[in-house]
Amino acid sequence: MNRLLSKKTNLRFVTILILGFLLLMTWWLWSASPDTVFRIVRYNVSGVDDYKIFASRPLQASQTSFHFMESSDISRVPQMVDLGEKGNIALDTLLQSNNTTAFLIIKDDTILFEKYFNGGARSSPSLSFSMAKSFLSALIGTAIDDGYIQSVDQPVTDFVPELAANGFERVTIEHLLQMTSGMDYVENDNPFGIHPRFYYTRSLESEILKLKAGGESGQQFTYKSGENALLGLILTRALGAKTITEYMQERLWEPLGMEHDGAWSIDHEGGGLEKTWCCLSATARDFAKLGRLYLNGGNWSGQQVLSQEWVEQSTKIDTTAGSAWNYQYQWWLVSQEGRDYMAIGHLEQYLYINPEERVIIVRLGTGGGELDRQDWLEILEFLAKEAR
């Protein structure tokens, strides 16, 4: 009798599990679409070669490429790095063994160190991940300079009126730049969550238009890629017939003398939207050129490509209206005492800029290896200070 009851209990438990799973799958397919769910399951976690699986718009190498000078004097860069309890390790070994594909140190417009590992090459593009956010920030700045956008105080609903019904009436462009809009976007890799859905969807605009302003804007910083995705839709609509990629080609790629072709991934072929928060592919040298532009206050070899005021606002501490001291206009500030700042991407992509030392460092890779973000930051700071 007890054995029969136990079997019935087990059967009931299994039935509940199966029904729960079916309900979860039904909700997932309904909320994310069958195509998006298929892509999440098929491709799973994101990687630096994902530009190969997405549709994209091309960026053409500049007709007048800019080339950094090069130094062959290896003594200008430390060959050993002190990792504290982990001991001293040769720089090449450190980079090779921790999944680095490209590493570039530039001081005063001169390349002091440039090496490629683990399949990387000088002409190999790599996915930026969230370093793309800093490029979009620069484009928002140029769009204000060009009159496409009035100012950072302009309401989001001037460009995306559909979001007025979702509580965005008081959200401004600056709230999105500072990630203080309060939108209901959760930044994690839960396959059932919104973040993978944005990454893999072929209907990005419809996903953005589902966003809701979950809290009061201008009160608290919370890192959310959805803020940047909405900025991308705003810029798309502000530009009219011109795509973000075309505008990038015109305002950054060509003036900065990019040496290689690049691309910006879009959600679908034809009239798709750029994945502005994650998916710019470029080479290490060309990523470095955005650093050079900011290092020189928006000026490129005598041409004011981006206003100096925008660069200053993007790289100074401002904690008003809920902003975090270390996140300004889609850039990360390193410390409250120094002036260095950086663009950071998933899997430890870095564009590090140290104005005091006049140093730019780019690190690209397939992951951080045994080093966490704090380890990498300390390595970048050390190399910038010791470079000669």
C-alpha positions in Angstrom: 0.0 0.0 0.0 2.8 2.4 1.0 4.7 1.5 -2.2 1.6 2.3 -4.3 1.1 5.7 -2.6 4.8 6.4 -3.2 4.5 5.7 -6.9 1.4 7.9 -7.2 3.2 10.8 -5.4 6.3 10.4 -7.6 4.0 10.3 -10.7 2.2 13.5 -9.5 5.6 15.2 -8.9 6.9 14.3 -12.4 3.6 15.4 -14.0 3.8 18.8 -12.2 7.4 19.2 -13.4 6.5 18.4 -17.0 3.5 20.8 -16.9 5.7 23.5 -15.4 8.4 23.0 -18.1 5.8 23.1 -20.8 4.3 26.3 -19.4 7.7 27.8 -19.1 8.5 26.9 -22.7 5.2 28.3 -23.9 5.8 31.6 -22.1 9.4 31.7 -23.5 8.2 31.1 -27.1 5.5 33.7 -26.7 7.6 36.4 -25.1 10.7 35.9 -27.2 9.4 34.4 -30.5 10.3 30.9 -31.7 13.1 32.3 -33.9 14.8 34.1 -31.0 14.4 31.1 -28.7 16.0 28.9 -31.4 18.9 31.3 -31.8 19.4 31.5 -28.0 19.5 27.7 -27.8 21.6 27.2 -30.9 24.3 29.9 -30.2 24.0 30.0 -26.4 26.7 32.2 -24.8 28.2 35.1 -26.8 31.7 35.1 -28.2 34.0 37.4 -30.1 33.3 35.8 -33.4 29.6 36.4 -33.2 29.8 39.0 -35.9 30.0 36.1 -38.3 26.5 34.9 -37.3 24.7 38.2 -37.5 23.7 40.3 -40.4 25.8 43.5 -40.6 26.4 46.8 -42.3 30.0 47.3 -43.6 32.4 50.1 -42.6 34.9 50.8 -45.3 38.6 51.5 -44.5 39.3 55.2 -44.8 40.5 56.6 -48.1 43.3 58.4 -46.1 44.3 55.9 -43.4 46.0 57.2 -40.3 49.1 55.2 -39.2 50.6 55.4 -35.8 54.4 55.7 -35.6 56.2 52.6 -34.5 59.1 52.1 -32.1 61.3 49.0 -32.1 62.9 49.8 -28.7 61.5 47.1 -26.5 63.0 48.8 -23.4 60.2 51.4 -23.6 57.7 48.8 -22.2 58.2 46.6 -19.1 58.9 43.0 -20.1 57.8 41.7 -16.7 54.6 42.3 -14.8 54.3 41.9 -11.0 51.0 40.1 -10.1 51.5 40.3 -6.4 50.9 36.9 -4.8 50.9 35.3 -8.3 54.5 36.4 -8.7 56.3 38.1 -11.6 55.5 36.9 -15.1 56.7 37.9 -18.6 54.3 40.2 -20.4 54.1 38.0 -23.4 53.4 34.9 -21.3 50.8 36.8 -19.3 48.9 37.8 -22.4 49.3 34.5 -24.3 48.1 32.4 -21.3 45.1 34.5 -20.5 43.2 34.3 -23.8 44.5 37.6 -25.3 44.2 37.9 -29.1 45.5 41.5 -29.5 47.5 43.8 -27.2 48.5 47.3 -28.2 50.3 50.1 -26.2 50.5 53.6 -27.8 52.3 56.6 -26.2 52.4 60.0 -27.9 51.1 58.5 -31.1 53.8 55.9 -31.2 53.2 52.1 -30.9 55.5 50.8 -28.3 54.1 47.3 -28.1 51.9 45.4 -30.6 51.5 41.7 -30.4 48.8 39.1 -31.4 48.2 35.8 -29.8 45.8 32.8 -30.0 44.8 33.3 -33.6 44.6 37.1 -33.6 46.3 39.2 -36.2 46.8 42.9 -37.0 44.1 42.7 -39.7 41.7 40.5 -37.7 38.4 42.1 -36.6 37.1 41.3 -33.2 33.7 42.0 -31.6 33.7 45.1 -29.3 30.9 44.0 -27.1 30.1 46.9 -24.8 33.1 49.0 -26.0 30.6 49.9 -28.8 28.6 51.9 -26.2 31.4 54.5 -26.1 31.4 54.8 -29.9 27.6 55.4 -29.8 28.2 58.0 -27.2 30.6 59.8 -29.5 27.9 59.6 -32.3 25.3 61.1 -30.0 27.8 64.0 -29.4 28.3 64.5 -33.1 24.6 64.3 -33.8 24.1 67.2 -31.3 26.9 69.1 -33.1 25.2 68.4 -36.4 21.7 69.4 -35.3 20.1 66.0 -35.5 19.5 66.2 -31.7 18.9 69.4 -29.8 20.6 68.5 -26.5 20.9 65.7 -24.0 17.9 67.3 -22.2 15.6 66.3 -25.0 13.0 63.8 -24.0 13.2 60.3 -25.3 9.5 60.6 -26.5 10.4 63.3 -29.0 11.9 60.5 -31.0 10.1 57.5 -29.8 6.5 58.7 -28.9 5.3 55.1 -28.6 7.1 54.9 -25.2 5.0 57.7 -23.7 2.5 55.0 -22.8 5.2 53.0 -21.0 6.2 55.8 -18.6 9.1 57.4 -20.5 7.6 60.9 -20.7 10.2 62.3 -18.2 13.2 60.3 -19.4 15.8 62.3 -21.3 18.7 61.3 -23.5 21.1 62.2 -20.7 19.3 59.7 -18.4 20.1 57.0 -21.0 23.7 58.1 -21.4 24.1 57.9 -17.6 22.0 54.8 -17.3 19.7 56.4 -14.8 16.4 56.0 -16.7 15.0 53.4 -14.3 13.9 51.1 -17.2 12.9 47.5 -16.4 15.8 45.9 -18.1 17.8 43.2 -16.2 21.4 42.8 -17.3 22.3 39.1 -17.1 22.7 36.0 -19.3 19.6 34.2 -18.0 18.4 32.6 -21.3 14.8 33.4 -20.3 15.6 37.0 -19.6 15.5 40.2 -21.7 19.3 40.6 -22.3 19.8 37.5 -24.5 16.5 38.3 -26.2 17.8 41.7 -27.3 21.1 40.1 -28.5 19.5 37.4 -30.7 16.2 38.9 -31.8 15.5 39.8 -35.5 12.9 42.3 -34.3 15.0 44.7 -32.1 12.7 47.7 -32.5 9.6 45.8 -31.3 11.6 44.6 -28.3 12.7 48.1 -27.5 9.2 49.4 -27.7 8.1 46.9 -25.0 10.4 48.5 -22.5 8.8 50.2 -19.5 10.2 52.9 -17.2 10.1 50.8 -14.0 11.3 53.5 -11.7 11.8 57.2 -11.4 14.4 58.6 -13.7 17.5 60.4 -12.6 17.6 58.7 -9.2 20.0 55.8 -9.5 22.6 54.3 -11.8 22.1 50.7 -12.9 24.1 49.3 -15.7 21.6 48.2 -18.5 22.4 47.6 -22.1 18.8 48.5 -22.9 19.6 52.1 -22.2 22.1 52.1 -25.0 19.7 50.1 -27.3 17.1 52.8 -26.9 19.8 55.5 -27.6 20.5 53.6 -30.8 16.8 53.7 -31.8 16.7 57.5 -31.0 19.8 58.1 -33.2 18.3 56.0 -36.0 15.1 58.1 -36.0 17.0 61.4 -35.6 19.2 60.5 -38.7 16.1 59.8 -40.9 17.2 58.1 -44.1 20.8 57.7 -43.0 21.7 54.5 -41.0 23.9 54.7 -37.9 26.6 52.8 -39.8 26.6 55.3 -42.6 26.8 58.1 -40.1 29.7 56.4 -38.4 31.5 56.1 -41.7 31.0 59.8 -42.3 31.7 61.2 -38.9 34.2 58.8 -37.3 35.5 56.0 -39.6 36.6 58.2 -42.4 37.9 61.3 -40.4 39.9 59.0 -38.0 41.6 57.2 -40.8 40.5 53.7 -40.0 43.0 51.3 -41.6 40.7 48.3 -42.0 37.2 47.4 -42.9 34.8 47.0 -40.0 31.1 46.3 -39.5 28.2 46.9 -37.2 25.9 44.0 -36.6 22.2 44.5 -37.2 19.2 42.5 -36.1 18.1 41.5 -39.6 19.0 41.9 -43.2 17.7 45.0 -45.1 16.3 47.7 -42.9 17.6 46.2 -39.6 18.7 48.2 -36.5 22.4 48.3 -35.4 23.1 46.5 -32.1 24.7 49.6 -30.7 25.4 48.3 -27.3 27.5 45.3 -28.3 28.3 44.5 -31.8 30.9 46.7 -33.5 33.7 44.7 -35.1 37.1 46.3 -35.8 40.8 45.8 -35.4 42.9 46.7 -32.4 44.5 49.7 -34.2 41.2 51.1 -35.3 39.6 50.7 -31.8 42.6 52.7 -30.5 41.8 55.6 -32.7 38.7 56.5 -30.7 41.0 56.7 -27.8 43.3 59.1 -29.7 40.3 61.3 -30.5 39.3 61.6 -26.9 42.9 61.9 -25.7 43.1 65.0 -27.9 39.8 66.6 -26.8 37.8 65.6 -29.9 40.4 67.0 -32.2 41.9 64.9 -35.0 45.1 66.3 -36.5 43.7 69.8 -36.5 40.0 69.0 -37.3 37.5 69.2 -34.4 35.6 66.0 -35.1 33.8 66.0 -31.8 33.3 68.9 -29.5 35.7 69.3 -26.7 32.8 70.0 -24.3 31.4 66.5 -25.1 34.7 64.8 -24.4 35.1 66.7 -21.1 31.6 65.9 -20.0 32.1 62.2 -20.9 35.3 61.9 -18.8 34.7 63.9 -15.7 33.1 62.8 -12.5 29.5 63.9 -12.1 27.2 62.4 -9.4 24.2 64.7 -9.9 20.8 63.3 -10.8 21.7 59.8 -9.6 24.7 59.3 -11.7 27.6 57.1 -10.6 31.0 58.7 -10.3 32.7 56.0 -12.3 30.2 55.9 -15.3 29.8 58.9 -17.5 28.2 59.1 -21.0 28.9 55.4 -21.6 32.6 55.5 -20.5 34.0 54.0 -17.3 36.2 56.2 -15.1 39.0 54.4 -13.3 39.4 56.3 -10.1 38.3 59.4 -8.3 41.8 60.7 -8.0 43.2 60.1 -11.5 42.0 61.1 -15.0 42.2 57.7 -16.8 39.1 56.2 -18.3 38.1 53.3 -20.4 35.6 51.5 -22.7 35.0 48.0 -21.4 33.4 45.0 -23.2 32.3 41.5 -22.3 35.1 38.9 -22.1 37.6 41.6 -21.0 37.8 43.8 -24.0 39.5 47.1 -23.1 40.2 50.5 -24.6 42.1 52.3 -21.8 43.1 55.9 -22.0 45.5 57.7 -19.6 45.7 61.4 -20.4 48.4 62.2 -17.9 50.8 59.6 -19.5 49.4 60.2 -23.0 48.9 56.4 -23.3 46.3 54.3 -25.1 46.1 50.6 -24.5 43.8 48.1 -26.4 43.3 44.6 -25.1 41.1 42.1 -27.1 40.5 38.5 -26.2 38.3 35.5 -26.0 38.0 35.9 -22.2 40.0 37.1 -19.2 41.7 33.8 -18.5 42.6 33.4 -14.8 42.6 37.2 -14.4 39.5 39.1 -13.2 38.7 42.7 -14.2 40.6 44.2 -11.2 43.7 42.3 -12.2 43.5 43.6 -15.8 42.9 47.1 -14.6 46.0 47.0 -12.4 48.0 45.6 -15.3 46.8 48.4 -17.7 47.5 51.1 -15.1 51.0 49.7 -14.4 51.9 49.5 -18.1 50.6 53.0 -18.8 52.7 54.5 -16.0 55.9 52.5 -16.9 55.7 53.0 -20.7 58.5 55.4 -21.9 
